[in-house]
Amino acid sequence: MSDRKFKCYKCSHQWELPHGTGEMGINLKCPKCNSSSIHRVNRGGYGGRRRFCNTHKV
C-alpha cells in the first residue's frame, strides 16, 4: 500500500504518512508550521470522489 501524501495550504510543506498508522487525516496538522489547513495530495483508491480538506466542513 502506498503512503498518504499531504500538503499544507499555509506554508506549502508536503509530507507522507504510511497507511495504517492510526492517525486520521482530519486530525492532522502540518509538522512544519502546525497549521490545520492541509489537504491530501493523492486521493487513494476512492476514484477521486472523496475529498479531504481540514478547512471545509461537509
RODO-578759 format. One record per residue: y, x, z of N, C-alpha, C, CB in turn. Coordinates in steps of 0.1 Angstrom, whole numbers, padded with zeros to 4 digits, always signed. Last residue first. Glycine has a CB too. Layout:
YXZYXZYXZYXZ
...
This chain:
+0193-0182+0057+0188-0192+0048+0183-0204+0055+0176-0186+0040
+0220-0161+0062+0210-0169+0068+0206-0180+0058+0216-0176+0081
+0228-0128+0053+0228-0142+0049+0217-0149+0056+0227-0143+0034
+0225-0102+0061+0239-0108+0062+0239-0122+0058+0248-0100+0053
+0200-0092+0057+0204-0095+0071+0217-0102+0071+0204-0082+0079
+0179-0102+0032+0192-0097+0035+0196-0101+0049+0202-0102+0024
+0156-0108+0007+0158-0102+0021+0172-0097+0022+0147-0091+0024
+0138-0133-0010+0149-0124-0009+0151-0120+0005+0162-0131-0014
+0111-0140-0031+0116-0139-0017+0127-0129-0017+0104-0135-0008
+0107-0136-0058+0112-0149-0054+0117-0149-0040+0102-0159-0056
+0094-0113-0067+0109-0113-0067+0115-0126-0062+0114-0110-0081
+0067-0114-0063+0072-0118-0076+0088-0119-0077+0067-0131-0079
+0058-0102-0041+0062-0116-0040+0068-0121-0053+0071-0118-0028
+0050-0076-0034+0042-0084-0043+0045-0099-0043+0028-0083-0039
+0083-0059-0033+0068-0060-0029+0061-0070-0039+0067-0065-0015
+0109-0054-0038+0106-0067-0033+0091-0069-0030+0109-0077-0044
+0129-0027-0028+0118-0032-0035+0113-0045-0029+0106-0021-0035
+0152-0029-0010+0153-0025-0024+0142-0029-0033+0155-0009-0025
+0165-0051+0013+0153-0044+0008+0155-0041-0007+0141-0053+0011
+0196-0044+0030+0187-0052+0021+0176-0044+0017+0195-0057+0009
+0218-0047+0058+0209-0039+0050+0202-0049+0041+0199-0031+0058
+0237-0047+0082+0240-0052+0069+0231-0044+0059+0255-0050+0065
+0237-0036+0107+0226-0046+0104+0228-0052+0090+0226-0057+0114
+0243-0001+0112+0247-0014+0107+0235-0023+0105+0255-0013+0094
+0238+0025+0120+0234+0014+0129+0239+0000+0125+0240+0018+0143
+0240+0046+0103+0253+0041+0108+0251+0029+0118+0262+0036+0097
+0213+0055+0100+0224+0064+0099+0236+0059+0105+0227+0067+0084
+0194+0035+0101+0192+0046+0110+0204+0056+0110+0179+0053+0107
+0204+0001+0101+0205+0014+0094+0203+0025+0104+0218+0015+0086
+0180-0021+0116+0194-0016+0114+0193-0002+0107+0200-0014+0128
+0158-0050+0114+0162-0036+0112+0177-0033+0112+0156-0031+0099
+0149-0075+0116+0154-0070+0128+0159-0055+0127+0144-0070+0139
+0139-0082+0091+0150-0089+0096+0157-0083+0108+0146-0104+0098
+0116-0066+0089+0127-0062+0082+0140-0069+0087+0126-0065+0068
+0098-0058+0118+0101-0068+0109+0115-0064+0102+0103-0082+0116
+0074-0034+0125+0088-0037+0125+0091-0047+0114+0096-0024+0122
+0048-0029+0122+0051-0039+0132+0066-0042+0133+0046-0034+0146
+0039-0013+0102+0045-0006+0114+0048-0016+0125+0057+0001+0110
+0029-0023+0078+0020-0023+0090+0026-0016+0102+0007-0017+0086
+0043-0001+0054+0038-0014+0058+0029-0013+0070+0030-0021+0046
+0067+0024+0062+0054+0020+0057+0051+0006+0062+0043+0030+0062
+0100+0025+0050+0092+0023+0062+0078+0019+0056+0098+0011+0071
+0128+0045+0038+0115+0038+0036+0108+0036+0049+0106+0046+0026
+0163+0044+0029+0151+0049+0037+0139+0040+0034+0154+0050+0052
+0196+0051+0021+0184+0045+0017+0172+0051+0025+0181+0046+0002
+0231+0043+0027+0219+0051+0030+0206+0044+0026+0219+0054+0046
+0254+0030+0023+0246+0032+0011+0234+0041+0014+0254+0039+0000
+0269+0020+0043+0270+0035+0041+0262+0039+0029+0266+0042+0053
+0267-0009+0041+0279-0002+0046+0280+0012+0042+0279-0003+0061
+0243-0017+0031+0254-0021+0023+0267-0013+0028+0257-0036+0025
+0214+0004+0030+0225-0001+0038+0237-0005+0029+0229+0009+0049
+0181-0004+0019+0194+0002+0016+0205-0004+0025+0198+0002+0001
+0146+0003+0019+0158-0005+0024+0170+0003+0020+0157-0007+0039
+0112-0002+0010+0124+0006+0008+0136-0003+0012+0126+0011-0006
+0080+0001+0022+0091-0008+0020+0104+0000+0020+0092-0019+0031
+0054+0019+0005+0063+0018+0015+0074+0007+0012+0070+0031+0018
+0022+0005-0008+0034+0013-0009+0044+0010+0003+0042+0010-0022
-0012+0008+0000+0000+0000+0000+0012+0009+0000+0000-0009+0012
